[in-house]
Amino acid sequence: MTNKELKFVASLKRSLKINVYVYAVVAITALCNSYFQFMPELNAVYSLALGIIFCFVSLSNYLGDTQLHKCSEIIDGLINKDPELIKRLNEIKDGKPTV
């Protein structure tokens, strides 16, 4: 496995954690807009539907029930079998240069 592939794995893990919060913020904003109407271009029904959808998406990401999470788990399982890959991945996560 090349360093570029290991960097991709590390960034995938980070983005999966961040996506949960992004979706939650969008869901909360849409649900608040359905009640308070601070974005008049989105009507209440559309905002409510959008908020509910993003609640389910956020919950799905939080529980780890997406294809990206499953792929990430498979990759982690393969990496955890090789101590050299674990060492290199930890160096990449810590920002240390690898050879």
N, C-alpha and C positions, 0 to 999 in steps of 0.2 A: 504494500500500500504506500503510495507516494505521500509526500508532505502536503501537496495540494489537496488530495483526497481527505487527509486527516483534518486539514483546516476546514474543509467543507462540513465534515461531521461535527466539529466543534461549533461552527456557526449554525448548523441545523439545530443543535441542542439549545443554543441561546435563543434562536428565533422561536422555537416552540414554546419556550417559557414566556417570551414577550408577547406573543400573539394572544394568549389568554387575556391579558390585561387590556390590550388594544380592543379586542372584541367586547369586553365588558364595558369599557368606556363608551364605545359606540352604542351599545344596548341601553345603557343608562341615559345617555344623551337623547336617544330616540324616544325612550319611554317618558322622559321628562318633557320632551317637546310635544308629545301627544296630549299631555295635560295642560302645560303652560303656554304652548304655541309661541315660543320665542323665535322660531324659524317659520315664518308664515308661508314660505313656498312649499313646505311639507304639511299636508293636511293631517288631522289627528288620526284618521284611520290608517293612513300610510305609515305614519310614525310609530303607531302601536304595533302594526304588523312587522315593521323593520326591527323594532325593539325586541319583540318576541323571538324573531328568527335569530338575531344576534345573541340573545340569551341562550338559546339552544346550542348555537355554534360555540359560544364561550364555555358552556358547561361541558360540551363534548371534548373541547381541547383541554379543559381542566382535568377531566377524568382520563384523558389519554386514549380516547376511543376514535382515533382518526388513522387514516392510512399512513400519514407521515410519522405518527407515533409508533406504529407497528414496524415501519421500515427502520426507524431509529433504534428500536429495541433489537431488531435482527442484526443491525450493524454493530451495536454494542455487544451483543452476544458473540459475534465473530471477533471483535477486537479484544474482548476479555479473555479469549483463549490464548493470546500471544502476549507475553510480558513485555516484549520489545515495543509492540504497538501501544500498549498502555503507557509505557514510559514516554514515548514520542508524543502521544496525544496530551499527556499532562504537561509536557514542555511547551507545546503549542498553546494550551489553555493559559499557562502562566506567562506567556509572551517571551519565553527564552528561545534563542535561535537554535535550530536543529541542523545537524549536518546531513 
